[in-house]
Amino acid sequence: MNDELQHLKNLGKTSAQWLHAVGIHSLSDLRRLGAVNAYHAVRSRGFRASKVLLYAIEGALLDVHWNDIPVERKDALNKQLDAKAPCKNN
């Protein structure tokens, strides 16, 4: 199976499976939702993903390693996430 998500920087088999489970099957799906909404959907589905997944998704969208995302951007992502309704298993 040629999984477009697994070919993106930072995303592996498990991350791709979680994203598929919430209806995200392509880079265009991921771009449409954005990192915060995609991460929130995964967490709301009950998957025990850490914040690293949030940064990994953002890095995949930017084509950079998640650890190279500036602290200010990570803080902005966390603020956006906090503004959303709580996820299950938070």
N, C-alpha and C positions, 0 to 999 in steps of 0.2 A: 504494500500500500504506500503510495506516495503522499505523505501528509505534509501539506504546505506549512503548517504551524511548527512542526518539528525541525524545519529547515531555517527557522528564524533564530537569530541570536538569543541565547538565554533559555530557550524553551526546549524541553526534552519530552520524552514519551509520556510521563505522568502529567506534566503541565498541559500537554496537548490533549490528553484524555479528559482532564477536568474541563478544559475549554470546550471540547466537543460535547461534553455532557450538558453544558449550559447553552448549547446552540451556536457556538462560535467555531466555524469550520475553516476560515480563511483569514488572510491578512486584511482583506477589506472589511470583514466582519469585525475584526479586532480594532481597526481604525475607526469604524463607525461608532463602536461603543466606547472606546478609550480605555486606558489602563484601569482607572478607578471603577468604572461600571463593570468591566470584565472581572476584575478581582472580587468585587462585591457579589457578583452573580455566582462565582465559584464558592465563596464563603457561605452565601445564603443557601446554596444547595447542600451544605453540610460537610464539604471537604475541608480538612484541617490544614489549609494552606497558610504559610507564614507570610509576613509582609515582604519577604524576599520575592514572592511571586508577583506582588504588585510592582516592585522595582524591575523584575525580570520582564514583565509585560511592557512596561514603559520603555525599557531598554530595547526590546524587540521592535517596538514601534519606531524608535530612534536609530536602530541598528548600532547600538553601543552596548558594551558589557554593563550589566546592572550596577556593578560596583563603581563605574565611572560616571554615573549620574550625579550631578552636583547635590550637595546636602540641601541646598535651598529648594531644588526641584523635588527631592524626596519629602521635604517638609510640606511643600505645597500639595503633593499627592496625599499625604496623611491628613491634611486639613480638609481636602475635598472628601476623603473617605469618612472622616469624622462627622461631616455635615449630612451624610446619608443616614438612612435608617439603620439601626444596628443589624449586624449579620448574625446568623445562628452561630453558636459555639464561639463567640468572640472572647 
